[in-house]
Amino acid sequence: MQFDLHTSVTLSSGTFSALVAPEELVLAGLNDNPVLKRFLFLFICGNYSRLLSGINRRSVSIEVRRAFTAFQLLTILRESYHTIIFVEHDPTLYEGSGEEVAGQVAEALKSAGQGSAVVLYAPEEDQTFSDMARLADRFFSLSSPPVPPLPRARRAGKVRHPATLARSQTTLEGF
């Protein structure tokens, strides 16, 4: 099974992929993808999700699980039977738990990727994400298209009074 999350990101079964991309690009790929209706899709997030409120539930057949600790994330990954597993990275899950726990999660993602398409997503890279992404089969980094510069505002010039108005007559411009 293969599907395109973006024109330059093709995900396939049997792989663990790491993805760094702006939220709007990922949401567009999740919401407009007819493939996601045909397969069992698991969305895993942590304490806070940037994507969950933007996912159109009508366009995706999705199961959502939340992990409030790294150990809960490990349990969810080990029990998963889904075709597609999308993990939204939450660095707060690993605070105070030690570096070895992030390594265990990376191993669990790699293991789950043997039978599923597994994606570890972050809008921006941090140290924990980088450490886990080292085990990924594929690494994607996307950026937003450049925003064209805004046209420069014209300077305000002198106010001209129409010649047809008498000099004694006042207008609202005079106030």
N, C-alpha and C positions, 0 to 999 in steps of 0.2 A: 504494500500500500504506500503510495506517495501522494503528497499534496503540497500545493504552493501556499505558503503563508504570505508571501510577498513575491514580486517578480524575481527577486534574486535570492529567495530563501525557499528551497525545496526540502521538505522533511519526509523521511521514509521510515518504515518499520525497521526495527533492528538497530536503531541508532539513538545515541544520546547527543543532543545538540545544545549548545549554549548560544543565547541570543541577547545582544545588547541593541536596543532600538527605542525610538520615541514611542510613547504610549499610543499616539494616534495612528501610527503605521501598523502596530500590532492589532489594535482594535479593528482597523479596516480589514486586515487579513482574517481575523476571527469572525467578524460579522458578515462578511460577504463571501464566505467559503461554503459552497454546497456540499463539499466532501465531509464536513464536520457533522452533517445530519445523518450520515450513513454509518458512522462508527461510534463506538463507546468512547466518549471524551470526558476525561477527568481534569478539572481545574483545581489546583491546590494553591492556596494562598496562606499567608501568615496572619499576623496581628492586624495588618492594614493592607488593603488591596487598592491599587490605583486603577486596575482594569475592570474589576468585577461589576461596578455600577455602569460601565459603558458597553458591556456585552449584551447584544440583543438576544434574549432567550428564545425568540421565535426562529432565529436563523441557525441556532446551534443546539444540538441535543447534548446537554451538558450536565455533569454531576459536579457539585462543588463541595470540596472538603477544606476545612481550615485546620492548620497546625499552629498551636500556640507555643510549642517548644520544638526544638530540633528532634527530640525523641519521638514526639507525635508525628513529625514529618517522616521519620524512619519507619514507623509503624504503618502509616498510610501507603508509603511506597512499597513496602514488603507485601501488603495485602492487596495491592492493585491488580486488577484483571483487565484493565481498559486497553483499547487499541492506541489511543493517544493520551499522553499524560503531559499536561502543561503546568509547570511549577513556576509561580511568580516568586522570585527571590525576595526574602525579607531578612535583612542582616540582623535584626533584633533577636531572631531565633537563636543565634549563636553566641550572644553576649554572655560571658561568664561560664560558658560550657566547655571551653577549651578548644584548641585547634583540632584535636583528634575527632571531635564530633562532626565538624565540617567535612573532614575526610571520610567519615563513615557515611554521611549523606551523599557525598560524591560517588562513593562505591555503590550505594543503593540506587542512585540515578543510573549509573552505568549498567548495573545488573537489570534494572527494570527496562532499560533500553535494548536488551537482547530480544525481547518479545514484543516491544511496543515502540512507538515513536515518542521519545521523551524530549521535552524542551525545558531547559532552565532559562528563565527570562528575567532580565533586569533592565530598567530604563537607563541606568548608568552603572559602570563597573565599580565595584569596591573590592577590597582585599579578599574577603571571604568568597565572593563570586569568582574572582580570578583563580583562587586556589581550587575551587570545585570545577571550574571550566577546563582545567588542565587535563582532566580525565575524559572530557567530551570528545566524541568522534569528529564533530564538526563545530566550528565557531563562526558565528555571524555577527557582524557589527554594522548596523545601519545608522544613518543620520538623516535628519529632516532635510528636505530640499532647501537650498538657500532662499531666504526671503528677499525679494527684490527691494531695493532701497525706495523709500517714499519720495515722491517728487518734492523738491524744495518749495517752500511756501514763498509766494511773491511778497515783496515788501509793499507795505501800504504807501501809496503816493499821496499827493496833494488832493484835497477834495475840490472838485470843480463845480461851480454853480452854473446851471444852465443860463445862457444869455437871454432867454425869453422871460425870465423872472425879473420883475422890477427890483431895484436895489432896496426899496423900502419894505418889500415883502420878505417875511422870514419863513423859513422852512424848518422841519424837524432836525435837519443837519446842523442848524445853528445852535442848538441847545446842547 
